[in-house]
Amino acid sequence: MKLYRFLSAEDTSAFCHKVTAALNKGWELHGGPTYAYDAGAGVMRCGQAVVKDVAGDYHPELKLGEQ
């Protein structure tokens, strides 16, 4: 099955580390990154979709971050 996650965080090095950790767990980038202003928090936010092929069947209780 193919898994999909959308990673997001403030525009800091922590976001880059989050994406790097996912890549090192076998996730692959899916499309380009996004960048938007969060007016409520007054900060810029980054986002990146990642995908991964794994064995098994999908179920809604699946913990995507643990894959």
PDBQT receptor file of N, H, CA, C and O in Angstrom, charges set to zero:
ATOM      1  N   MET A   1       0.843  -1.169   0.000  1.00  0.00    +0.000 N 
ATOM      2  CA  MET A   1       0.000   0.000   0.000  1.00  0.00    +0.000 C 
ATOM      3  C   MET A   1       0.888   1.231   0.000  1.00  0.00    +0.000 C 
ATOM      4  O   MET A   1       2.035   1.184   0.446  1.00  0.00    +0.000 OA
ATOM      5  N   LYS A   2       0.361   2.309  -0.492  1.00  0.00    +0.000 N 
ATOM      6  H   LYS A   2      -0.571   2.347  -0.854  1.00  0.00    +0.000 HD
ATOM      7  CA  LYS A   2       1.095   3.574  -0.504  1.00  0.00    +0.000 C 
ATOM      8  C   LYS A   2       0.554   4.444   0.617  1.00  0.00    +0.000 C 
ATOM      9  O   LYS A   2      -0.656   4.640   0.726  1.00  0.00    +0.000 OA
ATOM     10  N   LEU A   3       1.449   4.968   1.453  1.00  0.00    +0.000 N 
ATOM     11  H   LEU A   3       2.432   4.809   1.364  1.00  0.00    +0.000 HD
ATOM     12  CA  LEU A   3       1.087   5.860   2.539  1.00  0.00    +0.000 C 
ATOM     13  C   LEU A   3       1.397   7.291   2.145  1.00  0.00    +0.000 C 
ATOM     14  O   LEU A   3       2.312   7.539   1.360  1.00  0.00    +0.000 OA
ATOM     15  N   TYR A   4       0.640   8.230   2.684  1.00  0.00    +0.000 N 
ATOM     16  H   TYR A   4      -0.103   8.028   3.322  1.00  0.00    +0.000 HD
ATOM     17  CA  TYR A   4       0.807   9.659   2.404  1.00  0.00    +0.000 C 
ATOM     18  C   TYR A   4       0.817  10.421   3.724  1.00  0.00    +0.000 C 
ATOM     19  O   TYR A   4      -0.003  10.165   4.606  1.00  0.00    +0.000 OA
ATOM     20  N   ARG A   5       1.740  11.346   3.849  1.00  0.00    +0.000 N 
ATOM     21  H   ARG A   5       2.406  11.554   3.132  1.00  0.00    +0.000 HD
ATOM     22  CA  ARG A   5       1.787  12.251   4.999  1.00  0.00    +0.000 C 
ATOM     23  C   ARG A   5       2.052  13.655   4.494  1.00  0.00    +0.000 C 
ATOM     24  O   ARG A   5       2.717  13.847   3.476  1.00  0.00    +0.000 OA
ATOM     25  N   PHE A   6       1.526  14.635   5.215  1.00  0.00    +0.000 N 
ATOM     26  H   PHE A   6       0.986  14.479   6.042  1.00  0.00    +0.000 HD
ATOM     27  CA  PHE A   6       1.857  16.029   4.930  1.00  0.00    +0.000 C 
ATOM     28  C   PHE A   6       2.530  16.582   6.170  1.00  0.00    +0.000 C 
ATOM     29  O   PHE A   6       1.906  16.714   7.224  1.00  0.00    +0.000 OA
ATOM     30  N   LEU A   7       3.797  16.903   6.038  1.00  0.00    +0.000 N 
ATOM     31  H   LEU A   7       4.304  16.796   5.183  1.00  0.00    +0.000 HD
ATOM     32  CA  LEU A   7       4.577  17.440   7.148  1.00  0.00    +0.000 C 
ATOM     33  C   LEU A   7       4.500  18.962   7.112  1.00  0.00    +0.000 C 
ATOM     34  O   LEU A   7       4.611  19.569   6.047  1.00  0.00    +0.000 OA
ATOM     35  N   SER A   8       4.309  19.572   8.273  1.00  0.00    +0.000 N 
ATOM     36  H   SER A   8       4.218  19.078   9.138  1.00  0.00    +0.000 HD
ATOM     37  CA  SER A   8       4.272  21.030   8.316  1.00  0.00    +0.000 C 
ATOM     38  C   SER A   8       4.823  21.514   9.650  1.00  0.00    +0.000 C 
ATOM     39  O   SER A   8       4.776  20.806  10.656  1.00  0.00    +0.000 OA
ATOM     40  N   ALA A   9       5.339  22.723   9.636  1.00  0.00    +0.000 N 
ATOM     41  H   ALA A   9       5.377  23.298   8.819  1.00  0.00    +0.000 HD
ATOM     42  CA  ALA A   9       5.884  23.339  10.844  1.00  0.00    +0.000 C 
ATOM     43  C   ALA A   9       6.252  24.777  10.528  1.00  0.00    +0.000 C 
ATOM     44  O   ALA A   9       6.215  25.204   9.374  1.00  0.00    +0.000 OA
ATOM     45  N   GLU A  10       6.609  25.522  11.576  1.00  0.00    +0.000 N 
ATOM     46  H   GLU A  10       6.639  25.175  12.513  1.00  0.00    +0.000 HD
ATOM     47  CA  GLU A  10       7.122  26.873  11.356  1.00  0.00    +0.000 C 
ATOM     48  C   GLU A  10       8.384  26.796  10.501  1.00  0.00    +0.000 C 
ATOM     49  O   GLU A  10       9.055  25.765  10.446  1.00  0.00    +0.000 OA
ATOM     50  N   ASP A  11       8.689  27.899   9.843  1.00  0.00    +0.000 N 
ATOM     51  H   ASP A  11       8.144  28.737   9.888  1.00  0.00    +0.000 HD
ATOM     52  CA  ASP A  11       9.863  27.978   8.979  1.00  0.00    +0.000 C 
ATOM     53  C   ASP A  11      11.126  28.118   9.829  1.00  0.00    +0.000 C 
ATOM     54  O   ASP A  11      11.690  29.204   9.961  1.00  0.00    +0.000 OA
ATOM     55  N   THR A  12      11.554  26.994  10.400  1.00  0.00    +0.000 N 
ATOM     56  H   THR A  12      11.096  26.111  10.293  1.00  0.00    +0.000 HD
ATOM     57  CA  THR A  12      12.787  26.946  11.190  1.00  0.00    +0.000 C 
ATOM     58  C   THR A  12      13.560  25.706  10.758  1.00  0.00    +0.000 C 
ATOM     59  O   THR A  12      13.083  24.921   9.938  1.00  0.00    +0.000 OA
ATOM     60  N   SER A  13      14.736  25.537  11.306  1.00  0.00    +0.000 N 
ATOM     61  H   SER A  13      15.123  26.175  11.973  1.00  0.00    +0.000 HD
ATOM     62  CA  SER A  13      15.513  24.340  10.976  1.00  0.00    +0.000 C 
ATOM     63  C   SER A  13      14.809  23.076  11.459  1.00  0.00    +0.000 C 
ATOM     64  O   SER A  13      15.079  21.992  10.942  1.00  0.00    +0.000 OA
ATOM     65  N   ALA A  14      13.908  23.190  12.446  1.00  0.00    +0.000 N 
ATOM     66  H   ALA A  14      13.688  24.071  12.866  1.00  0.00    +0.000 HD
ATOM     67  CA  ALA A  14      13.165  22.026  12.935  1.00  0.00    +0.000 C 
ATOM     68  C   ALA A  14      12.346  21.395  11.817  1.00  0.00    +0.000 C 
ATOM     69  O   ALA A  14      12.206  20.174  11.763  1.00  0.00    +0.000 OA
ATOM     70  N   PHE A  15      11.801  22.224  10.920  1.00  0.00    +0.000 N 
ATOM     71  H   PHE A  15      11.915  23.217  10.964  1.00  0.00    +0.000 HD
ATOM     72  CA  PHE A  15      11.047  21.681   9.785  1.00  0.00    +0.000 C 
ATOM     73  C   PHE A  15      11.963  20.855   8.884  1.00  0.00    +0.000 C 
ATOM     74  O   PHE A  15      11.591  19.761   8.459  1.00  0.00    +0.000 OA
ATOM     75  N   CYS A  16      13.149  21.369   8.593  1.00  0.00    +0.000 N 
ATOM     76  H   CYS A  16      13.451  22.258   8.939  1.00  0.00    +0.000 HD
ATOM     77  CA  CYS A  16      14.102  20.635   7.755  1.00  0.00    +0.000 C 
ATOM     78  C   CYS A  16      14.491  19.308   8.408  1.00  0.00    +0.000 C 
ATOM     79  O   CYS A  16      14.624  18.292   7.726  1.00  0.00    +0.000 OA
ATOM     80  N   HIS A  17      14.670  19.321   9.719  1.00  0.00    +0.000 N 
ATOM     81  H   HIS A  17      14.562  20.146  10.273  1.00  0.00    +0.000 HD
ATOM     82  CA  HIS A  17      14.996  18.083  10.431  1.00  0.00    +0.000 C 
ATOM     83  C   HIS A  17      13.837  17.094  10.373  1.00  0.00    +0.000 C 
ATOM     84  O   HIS A  17      14.063  15.889  10.266  1.00  0.00    +0.000 OA
ATOM     85  N   LYS A  18      12.596  17.585  10.440  1.00  0.00    +0.000 N 
ATOM     86  H   LYS A  18      12.412  18.564  10.526  1.00  0.00    +0.000 HD
ATOM     87  CA  LYS A  18      11.415  16.718  10.355  1.00  0.00    +0.000 C 
ATOM     88  C   LYS A  18      11.368  16.016   8.997  1.00  0.00    +0.000 C 
ATOM     89  O   LYS A  18      11.125  14.812   8.926  1.00  0.00    +0.000 OA
ATOM     90  N   VAL A  19      11.599  16.771   7.926  1.00  0.00    +0.000 N 
ATOM     91  H   VAL A  19      11.796  17.750   7.984  1.00  0.00    +0.000 HD
ATOM     92  CA  VAL A  19      11.598  16.187   6.580  1.00  0.00    +0.000 C 
ATOM     93  C   VAL A  19      12.781  15.234   6.418  1.00  0.00    +0.000 C 
ATOM     94  O   VAL A  19      12.623  14.150   5.858  1.00  0.00    +0.000 OA
ATOM     95  N   THR A  20      13.948  15.617   6.894  1.00  0.00    +0.000 N 
ATOM     96  H   THR A  20      14.077  16.498   7.350  1.00  0.00    +0.000 HD
ATOM     97  CA  THR A  20      15.133  14.762   6.804  1.00  0.00    +0.000 C 
ATOM     98  C   THR A  20      14.918  13.443   7.536  1.00  0.00    +0.000 C 
ATOM     99  O   THR A  20      15.307  12.387   7.038  1.00  0.00    +0.000 OA
ATOM    100  N   ALA A  21      14.307  13.494   8.705  1.00  0.00    +0.000 N 
ATOM    101  H   ALA A  21      13.991  14.352   9.110  1.00  0.00    +0.000 HD
ATOM    102  CA  ALA A  21      14.025  12.265   9.462  1.00  0.00    +0.000 C 
ATOM    103  C   ALA A  21      13.096  11.355   8.675  1.00  0.00    +0.000 C 
ATOM    104  O   ALA A  21      13.309  10.143   8.633  1.00  0.00    +0.000 OA
ATOM    105  N   ALA A  22      12.066  11.922   8.048  1.00  0.00    +0.000 N 
ATOM    106  H   ALA A  22      11.893  12.907   8.082  1.00  0.00    +0.000 HD
ATOM    107  CA  ALA A  22      11.141  11.116   7.241  1.00  0.00    +0.000 C 
ATOM    108  C   ALA A  22      11.869  10.473   6.063  1.00  0.00    +0.000 C 
ATOM    109  O   ALA A  22      11.658   9.295   5.775  1.00  0.00    +0.000 OA
ATOM    110  N   LEU A  23      12.723  11.235   5.380  1.00  0.00    +0.000 N 
ATOM    111  H   LEU A  23      12.895  12.192   5.614  1.00  0.00    +0.000 HD
ATOM    112  CA  LEU A  23      13.476  10.692   4.246  1.00  0.00    +0.000 C 
ATOM    113  C   LEU A  23      14.363   9.533   4.690  1.00  0.00    +0.000 C 
ATOM    114  O   LEU A  23      14.503   8.546   3.969  1.00  0.00    +0.000 OA
ATOM    115  N   ASN A  24      14.954   9.649   5.861  1.00  0.00    +0.000 N 
ATOM    116  H   ASN A  24      14.840  10.451   6.447  1.00  0.00    +0.000 HD
ATOM    117  CA  ASN A  24      15.835   8.596   6.367  1.00  0.00    +0.000 C 
ATOM    118  C   ASN A  24      15.073   7.383   6.872  1.00  0.00    +0.000 C 
ATOM    119  O   ASN A  24      15.677   6.343   7.135  1.00  0.00    +0.000 OA
ATOM    120  N   LYS A  25      13.751   7.496   7.014  1.00  0.00    +0.000 N 
ATOM    121  H   LYS A  25      13.260   8.340   6.800  1.00  0.00    +0.000 HD
ATOM    122  CA  LYS A  25      12.903   6.347   7.368  1.00  0.00    +0.000 C 
ATOM    123  C   LYS A  25      12.270   5.733   6.121  1.00  0.00    +0.000 C 
ATOM    124  O   LYS A  25      11.398   4.870   6.227  1.00  0.00    +0.000 OA
ATOM    125  N   GLY A  26      12.711   6.181   4.929  1.00  0.00    +0.000 N 
ATOM    126  H   GLY A  26      13.419   6.882   4.843  1.00  0.00    +0.000 HD
ATOM    127  CA  GLY A  26      12.231   5.588   3.690  1.00  0.00    +0.000 C 
ATOM    128  C   GLY A  26      11.108   6.337   2.991  1.00  0.00    +0.000 C 
ATOM    129  O   GLY A  26      10.645   5.895   1.939  1.00  0.00    +0.000 OA
ATOM    130  N   TRP A  27      10.657   7.459   3.545  1.00  0.00    +0.000 N 
ATOM    131  H   TRP A  27      11.033   7.818   4.399  1.00  0.00    +0.000 HD
ATOM    132  CA  TRP A  27       9.636   8.265   2.871  1.00  0.00    +0.000 C 
ATOM    133  C   TRP A  27      10.293   8.995   1.712  1.00  0.00    +0.000 C 
ATOM    134  O   TRP A  27      11.495   9.262   1.738  1.00  0.00    +0.000 OA
ATOM    135  N   GLU A  28       9.496   9.319   0.683  1.00  0.00    +0.000 N 
ATOM    136  H   GLU A  28       8.520   9.102   0.661  1.00  0.00    +0.000 HD
ATOM    137  CA  GLU A  28       9.999  10.045  -0.487  1.00  0.00    +0.000 C 
ATOM    138  C   GLU A  28       9.201  11.317  -0.671  1.00  0.00    +0.000 C 
ATOM    139  O   GLU A  28       8.004  11.355  -0.389  1.00  0.00    +0.000 OA
ATOM    140  N   LEU A  29       9.873  12.374  -1.150  1.00  0.00    +0.000 N 
ATOM    141  H   LEU A  29      10.846  12.343  -1.380  1.00  0.00    +0.000 HD
ATOM    142  CA  LEU A  29       9.180  13.628  -1.408  1.00  0.00    +0.000 C 
ATOM    143  C   LEU A  29       8.094  13.417  -2.457  1.00  0.00    +0.000 C 
ATOM    144  O   LEU A  29       8.269  12.645  -3.399  1.00  0.00    +0.000 OA
ATOM    145  N   HIS A  30       6.979  14.106  -2.284  1.00  0.00    +0.000 N 
ATOM    146  H   HIS A  30       6.837  14.733  -1.518  1.00  0.00    +0.000 HD
ATOM    147  CA  HIS A  30       5.865  14.033  -3.235  1.00  0.00    +0.000 C 
ATOM    148  C   HIS A  30       5.472  15.469  -3.575  1.00  0.00    +0.000 C 
ATOM    149  O   HIS A  30       4.817  16.149  -2.786  1.00  0.00    +0.000 OA
ATOM    150  N   GLY A  31       5.881  15.916  -4.757  1.00  0.00    +0.000 N 
ATOM    151  H   GLY A  31       6.413  15.363  -5.398  1.00  0.00    +0.000 HD
ATOM    152  CA  GLY A  31       5.611  17.291  -5.142  1.00  0.00    +0.000 C 
ATOM    153  C   GLY A  31       6.588  18.248  -4.476  1.00  0.00    +0.000 C 
ATOM    154  O   GLY A  31       7.536  17.838  -3.806  1.00  0.00    +0.000 OA
ATOM    155  N   GLY A  32       6.333  19.513  -4.677  1.00  0.00    +0.000 N 
ATOM    156  H   GLY A  32       5.563  19.846  -5.221  1.00  0.00    +0.000 HD
ATOM    157  CA  GLY A  32       7.213  20.536  -4.129  1.00  0.00    +0.000 C 
ATOM    158  C   GLY A  32       6.754  21.006  -2.759  1.00  0.00    +0.000 C 
ATOM    159  O   GLY A  32       5.633  20.721  -2.339  1.00  0.00    +0.000 OA
ATOM    160  N   PRO A  33       7.620  21.721  -2.070  1.00  0.00    +0.000 N 
ATOM    161  CA  PRO A  33       7.256  22.241  -0.753  1.00  0.00    +0.000 C 
ATOM    162  C   PRO A  33       6.283  23.415  -0.887  1.00  0.00    +0.000 C 
ATOM    163  O   PRO A  33       6.158  24.016  -1.954  1.00  0.00    +0.000 OA
ATOM    164  N   THR A  34       5.599  23.726   0.211  1.00  0.00    +0.000 N 
ATOM    165  H   THR A  34       5.700  23.238   1.077  1.00  0.00    +0.000 HD
ATOM    166  CA  THR A  34       4.717  24.887   0.257  1.00  0.00    +0.000 C 
ATOM    167  C   THR A  34       5.225  25.830   1.338  1.00  0.00    +0.000 C 
ATOM    168  O   THR A  34       5.962  25.429   2.239  1.00  0.00    +0.000 OA
ATOM    169  N   TYR A  35       4.823  27.073   1.232  1.00  0.00    +0.000 N 
ATOM    170  H   TYR A  35       4.224  27.398   0.500  1.00  0.00    +0.000 HD
ATOM    171  CA  TYR A  35       5.297  28.102   2.134  1.00  0.00    +0.000 C 
ATOM    172  C   TYR A  35       4.174  29.119   2.263  1.00  0.00    +0.000 C 
ATOM    173  O   TYR A  35       3.737  29.664   1.250  1.00  0.00    +0.000 OA
ATOM    174  N   ALA A  36       3.695  29.394   3.460  1.00  0.00    +0.000 N 
ATOM    175  H   ALA A  36       4.050  28.951   4.283  1.00  0.00    +0.000 HD
ATOM    176  CA  ALA A  36       2.580  30.319   3.624  1.00  0.00    +0.000 C 
ATOM    177  C   ALA A  36       2.695  31.067   4.943  1.00  0.00    +0.000 C 
ATOM    178  O   ALA A  36       3.326  30.598   5.891  1.00  0.00    +0.000 OA
ATOM    179  N   TYR A  37       2.078  32.230   4.983  1.00  0.00    +0.000 N 
ATOM    180  H   TYR A  37       1.565  32.611   4.213  1.00  0.00    +0.000 HD
ATOM    181  CA  TYR A  37       2.062  33.038   6.191  1.00  0.00    +0.000 C 
ATOM    182  C   TYR A  37       0.879  32.633   7.062  1.00  0.00    +0.000 C 
ATOM    183  O   TYR A  37      -0.256  32.588   6.588  1.00  0.00    +0.000 OA
ATOM    184  N   ASP A  38       1.135  32.341   8.320  1.00  0.00    +0.000 N 
ATOM    185  H   ASP A  38       2.057  32.377   8.705  1.00  0.00    +0.000 HD
ATOM    186  CA  ASP A  38       0.102  32.012   9.300  1.00  0.00    +0.000 C 
ATOM    187  C   ASP A  38      -0.201  33.296  10.069  1.00  0.00    +0.000 C 
ATOM    188  O   ASP A  38       0.507  33.642  11.016  1.00  0.00    +0.000 OA
ATOM    189  N   ALA A  39      -1.254  33.997   9.658  1.00  0.00    +0.000 N 
ATOM    190  H   ALA A  39      -1.829  33.716   8.889  1.00  0.00    +0.000 HD
ATOM    191  CA  ALA A  39      -1.584  35.292  10.255  1.00  0.00    +0.000 C 
ATOM    192  C   ALA A  39      -1.946  35.160  11.735  1.00  0.00    +0.000 C 
ATOM    193  O   ALA A  39      -1.653  36.058  12.525  1.00  0.00    +0.000 OA
ATOM    194  N   GLY A  40      -2.575  34.058  12.110  1.00  0.00    +0.000 N 
ATOM    195  H   GLY A  40      -2.813  33.329  11.469  1.00  0.00    +0.000 HD
ATOM    196  CA  GLY A  40      -2.962  33.857  13.500  1.00  0.00    +0.000 C 
ATOM    197  C   GLY A  40      -1.772  33.786  14.437  1.00  0.00    +0.000 C 
ATOM    198  O   GLY A  40      -1.801  34.331  15.540  1.00  0.00    +0.000 OA
ATOM    199  N   ALA A  41      -0.719  33.105  13.985  1.00  0.00    +0.000 N 
ATOM    200  H   ALA A  41      -0.696  32.662  13.089  1.00  0.00    +0.000 HD
ATOM    201  CA  ALA A  41       0.484  32.947  14.808  1.00  0.00    +0.000 C 
ATOM    202  C   ALA A  41       1.556  33.988  14.470  1.00  0.00    +0.000 C 
ATOM    203  O   ALA A  41       2.515  34.169  15.220  1.00  0.00    +0.000 OA
ATOM    204  N   GLY A  42       1.380  34.675  13.323  1.00  0.00    +0.000 N 
ATOM    205  H   GLY A  42       0.600  34.528  12.714  1.00  0.00    +0.000 HD
ATOM    206  CA  GLY A  42       2.351  35.677  12.900  1.00  0.00    +0.000 C 
ATOM    207  C   GLY A  42       3.680  35.096  12.451  1.00  0.00    +0.000 C 
ATOM    208  O   GLY A  42       4.725  35.722  12.627  1.00  0.00    +0.000 OA
ATOM    209  N   VAL A  43       3.645  33.883  11.863  1.00  0.00    +0.000 N 
ATOM    210  H   VAL A  43       2.796  33.375  11.720  1.00  0.00    +0.000 HD
ATOM    211  CA  VAL A  43       4.877  33.223  11.416  1.00  0.00    +0.000 C 
ATOM    212  C   VAL A  43       4.679  32.632  10.027  1.00  0.00    +0.000 C 
ATOM    213  O   VAL A  43       3.555  32.430   9.568  1.00  0.00    +0.000 OA
ATOM    214  N   MET A  44       5.800  32.361   9.373  1.00  0.00    +0.000 N 
ATOM    215  H   MET A  44       6.714  32.524   9.745  1.00  0.00    +0.000 HD
ATOM    216  CA  MET A  44       5.760  31.629   8.110  1.00  0.00    +0.000 C 
ATOM    217  C   MET A  44       5.748  30.130   8.433  1.00  0.00    +0.000 C 
ATOM    218  O   MET A  44       6.385  29.691   9.391  1.00  0.00    +0.000 OA
ATOM    219  N   ARG A  45       5.028  29.360   7.636  1.00  0.00    +0.000 N 
ATOM    220  H   ARG A  45       4.510  29.716   6.858  1.00  0.00    +0.000 HD
ATOM    221  CA  ARG A  45       4.956  27.907   7.806  1.00  0.00    +0.000 C 
ATOM    222  C   ARG A  45       5.368  27.225   6.508  1.00  0.00    +0.000 C 
ATOM    223  O   ARG A  45       5.105  27.722   5.413  1.00  0.00    +0.000 OA
ATOM    224  N   CYS A  46       6.020  26.077   6.657  1.00  0.00    +0.000 N 
ATOM    225  H   CYS A  46       6.234  25.674   7.546  1.00  0.00    +0.000 HD
ATOM    226  CA  CYS A  46       6.442  25.260   5.522  1.00  0.00    +0.000 C 
ATOM    227  C   CYS A  46       5.649  23.965   5.540  1.00  0.00    +0.000 C 
ATOM    228  O   CYS A  46       5.186  23.521   6.591  1.00  0.00    +0.000 OA
ATOM    229  N   GLY A  47       5.498  23.369   4.377  1.00  0.00    +0.000 N 
ATOM    230  H   GLY A  47       5.874  23.730   3.523  1.00  0.00    +0.000 HD
ATOM    231  CA  GLY A  47       4.851  22.073   4.278  1.00  0.00    +0.000 C 
ATOM    232  C   GLY A  47       5.470  21.251   3.165  1.00  0.00    +0.000 C 
ATOM    233  O   GLY A  47       5.949  21.792   2.168  1.00  0.00    +0.000 OA
ATOM    234  N   GLN A  48       5.455  19.936   3.345  1.00  0.00    +0.000 N 
ATOM    235  H   GLN A  48       5.065  19.497   4.154  1.00  0.00    +0.000 HD
ATOM    236  CA  GLN A  48       5.994  19.026   2.332  1.00  0.00    +0.000 C 
ATOM    237  C   GLN A  48       5.256  17.698   2.422  1.00  0.00    +0.000 C 
ATOM    238  O   GLN A  48       5.178  17.095   3.492  1.00  0.00    +0.000 OA
ATOM    239  N   ALA A  49       4.715  17.248   1.298  1.00  0.00    +0.000 N 
ATOM    240  H   ALA A  49       4.778  17.738   0.429  1.00  0.00    +0.000 HD
ATOM    241  CA  ALA A  49       4.079  15.937   1.244  1.00  0.00    +0.000 C 
ATOM    242  C   ALA A  49       5.147  14.875   1.033  1.00  0.00    +0.000 C 
ATOM    243  O   ALA A  49       6.117  15.091   0.306  1.00  0.00    +0.000 OA
ATOM    244  N   VAL A  50       4.959  13.719   1.679  1.00  0.00    +0.000 N 
ATOM    245  H   VAL A  50       4.171  13.543   2.269  1.00  0.00    +0.000 HD
ATOM    246  CA  VAL A  50       5.851  12.578   1.510  1.00  0.00    +0.000 C 
ATOM    247  C   VAL A  50       5.010  11.319   1.350  1.00  0.00    +0.000 C 
ATOM    248  O   VAL A  50       3.901  11.239   1.877  1.00  0.00    +0.000 OA
ATOM    249  N   VAL A  51       5.536  10.337   0.623  1.00  0.00    +0.000 N 
ATOM    250  H   VAL A  51       6.437  10.403   0.195  1.00  0.00    +0.000 HD
ATOM    251  CA  VAL A  51       4.848   9.067   0.397  1.00  0.00    +0.000 C 
ATOM    252  C   VAL A  51       5.808   7.916   0.655  1.00  0.00    +0.000 C 
ATOM    253  O   VAL A  51       7.029   8.071   0.613  1.00  0.00    +0.000 OA
ATOM    254  N   LYS A  52       5.210   6.743   0.925  1.00  0.00    +0.000 N 
ATOM    255  H   LYS A  52       4.218   6.617   0.959  1.00  0.00    +0.000 HD
ATOM    256  CA  LYS A  52       6.024   5.554   1.186  1.00  0.00    +0.000 C 
ATOM    257  C   LYS A  52       5.211   4.314   0.851  1.00  0.00    +0.000 C 
ATOM    258  O   LYS A  52       4.029   4.231   1.186  1.00  0.00    +0.000 OA
ATOM    259  N   ASP A  53       5.846   3.344   0.185  1.00  0.00    +0.000 N 
ATOM    260  H   ASP A  53       6.805   3.411  -0.088  1.00  0.00    +0.000 HD
ATOM    261  CA  ASP A  53       5.222   2.054  -0.085  1.00  0.00    +0.000 C 
ATOM    262  C   ASP A  53       5.584   1.089   1.038  1.00  0.00    +0.000 C 
ATOM    263  O   ASP A  53       6.756   0.930   1.378  1.00  0.00    +0.000 OA
ATOM    264  N   VAL A  54       4.567   0.446   1.613  1.00  0.00    +0.000 N 
ATOM    265  H   VAL A  54       3.614   0.576   1.337  1.00  0.00    +0.000 HD
ATOM    266  CA  VAL A  54       4.786  -0.531   2.684  1.00  0.00    +0.000 C 
ATOM    267  C   VAL A  54       3.865  -1.725   2.459  1.00  0.00    +0.000 C 
ATOM    268  O   VAL A  54       2.864  -1.636   1.747  1.00  0.00    +0.000 OA
ATOM    269  N   ALA A  55       4.226  -2.838   3.080  1.00  0.00    +0.000 N 
ATOM    270  H   ALA A  55       5.039  -2.910   3.658  1.00  0.00    +0.000 HD
ATOM    271  CA  ALA A  55       3.378  -4.027   3.010  1.00  0.00    +0.000 C 
ATOM    272  C   ALA A  55       2.179  -3.852   3.941  1.00  0.00    +0.000 C 
ATOM    273  O   ALA A  55       2.231  -3.076   4.895  1.00  0.00    +0.000 OA
ATOM    274  N   GLY A  56       1.119  -4.570   3.659  1.00  0.00    +0.000 N 
ATOM    275  H   GLY A  56       1.077  -5.201   2.884  1.00  0.00    +0.000 HD
ATOM    276  CA  GLY A  56      -0.042  -4.553   4.537  1.00  0.00    +0.000 C 
ATOM    277  C   GLY A  56      -1.223  -3.848   3.924  1.00  0.00    +0.000 C 
ATOM    278  O   GLY A  56      -1.190  -3.403   2.776  1.00  0.00    +0.000 OA
ATOM    279  N   ASP A  57      -2.269  -3.758   4.719  1.00  0.00    +0.000 N 
ATOM    280  H   ASP A  57      -2.297  -4.119   5.652  1.00  0.00    +0.000 HD
ATOM    281  CA  ASP A  57      -3.514  -3.128   4.291  1.00  0.00    +0.000 C 
ATOM    282  C   ASP A  57      -3.753  -1.857   5.092  1.00  0.00    +0.000 C 
ATOM    283  O   ASP A  57      -3.395  -1.766   6.266  1.00  0.00    +0.000 OA
ATOM    284  N   TYR A  58      -4.356  -0.890   4.443  1.00  0.00    +0.000 N 
ATOM    285  H   TYR A  58      -4.647  -0.964   3.489  1.00  0.00    +0.000 HD
ATOM    286  CA  TYR A  58      -4.642   0.371   5.107  1.00  0.00    +0.000 C 
ATOM    287  C   TYR A  58      -5.785   0.219   6.111  1.00  0.00    +0.000 C 
ATOM    288  O   TYR A  58      -6.754  -0.496   5.859  1.00  0.00    +0.000 OA
ATOM    289  N   HIS A  59      -5.658   0.893   7.237  1.00  0.00    +0.000 N 
ATOM    290  H   HIS A  59      -4.871   1.475   7.441  1.00  0.00    +0.000 HD
ATOM    291  CA  HIS A  59      -6.760   1.062   8.177  1.00  0.00    +0.000 C 
ATOM    292  C   HIS A  59      -6.586   2.424   8.838  1.00  0.00    +0.000 C 
ATOM    293  O   HIS A  59      -5.453   2.854   9.054  1.00  0.00    +0.000 OA
ATOM    294  N   PRO A  60      -7.673   3.110   9.164  1.00  0.00    +0.000 N 
ATOM    295  CA  PRO A  60      -7.599   4.476   9.687  1.00  0.00    +0.000 C 
ATOM    296  C   PRO A  60      -6.811   4.630  10.990  1.00  0.00    +0.000 C 
ATOM    297  O   PRO A  60      -6.364   5.734  11.303  1.00  0.00    +0.000 OA
ATOM    298  N   GLU A  61      -6.633   3.569  11.744  1.00  0.00    +0.000 N 
ATOM    299  H   GLU A  61      -6.997   2.673  11.490  1.00  0.00    +0.000 HD
ATOM    300  CA  GLU A  61      -5.893   3.645  13.008  1.00  0.00    +0.000 C 
ATOM    301  C   GLU A  61      -4.387   3.594  12.809  1.00  0.00    +0.000 C 
ATOM    302  O   GLU A  61      -3.636   3.746  13.773  1.00  0.00    +0.000 OA
ATOM    303  N   LEU A  62      -3.931   3.387  11.587  1.00  0.00    +0.000 N 
ATOM    304  H   LEU A  62      -4.541   3.264  10.804  1.00  0.00    +0.000 HD
ATOM    305  CA  LEU A  62      -2.510   3.290  11.270  1.00  0.00    +0.000 C 
ATOM    306  C   LEU A  62      -1.780   4.561  11.695  1.00  0.00    +0.000 C 
ATOM    307  O   LEU A  62      -2.207   5.660  11.341  1.00  0.00    +0.000 OA
ATOM    308  N   LYS A  63      -0.707   4.432  12.433  1.00  0.00    +0.000 N 
ATOM    309  H   LYS A  63      -0.360   3.539  12.720  1.00  0.00    +0.000 HD
ATOM    310  CA  LYS A  63       0.124   5.561  12.879  1.00  0.00    +0.000 C 
ATOM    311  C   LYS A  63       1.162   5.850  11.796  1.00  0.00    +0.000 C 
ATOM    312  O   LYS A  63       2.211   5.208  11.758  1.00  0.00    +0.000 OA
ATOM    313  N   LEU A  64       0.877   6.807  10.921  1.00  0.00    +0.000 N 
ATOM    314  H   LEU A  64       0.024   7.328  10.953  1.00  0.00    +0.000 HD
ATOM    315  CA  LEU A  64       1.731   7.075   9.767  1.00  0.00    +0.000 C 
ATOM    316  C   LEU A  64       3.143   7.461  10.172  1.00  0.00    +0.000 C 
ATOM    317  O   LEU A  64       4.100   7.052   9.515  1.00  0.00    +0.000 OA
ATOM    318  N   GLY A  65       3.298   8.231  11.229  1.00  0.00    +0.000 N 
ATOM    319  H   GLY A  65       2.521   8.564  11.763  1.00  0.00    +0.000 HD
ATOM    320  CA  GLY A  65       4.623   8.658  11.655  1.00  0.00    +0.000 C 
ATOM    321  C   GLY A  65       5.498   7.535  12.170  1.00  0.00    +0.000 C 
ATOM    322  O   GLY A  65       6.714   7.695  12.280  1.00  0.00    +0.000 OA
ATOM    323  N   GLU A  66       4.894   6.396  12.489  1.00  0.00    +0.000 N 
ATOM    324  H   GLU A  66       3.906   6.266  12.400  1.00  0.00    +0.000 HD
ATOM    325  CA  GLU A  66       5.654   5.254  12.995  1.00  0.00    +0.000 C 
ATOM    326  C   GLU A  66       6.053   4.285  11.881  1.00  0.00    +0.000 C 
ATOM    327  O   GLU A  66       6.696   3.271  12.153  1.00  0.00    +0.000 OA
ATOM    328  N   GLN A  67       5.687   4.574  10.654  1.00  0.00    +0.000 N 
ATOM    329  H   GLN A  67       5.164   5.397  10.433  1.00  0.00    +0.000 HD
ATOM    330  CA  GLN A  67       5.978   3.679   9.540  1.00  0.00    +0.000 C 
ATOM    331  C   GLN A  67       7.352   3.943   8.973  1.00  0.00    +0.000 C 
ATOM    332  O   GLN A  67       7.766   3.278   8.023  1.00  0.00    +0.000 OA
TER     333      GLN A  67
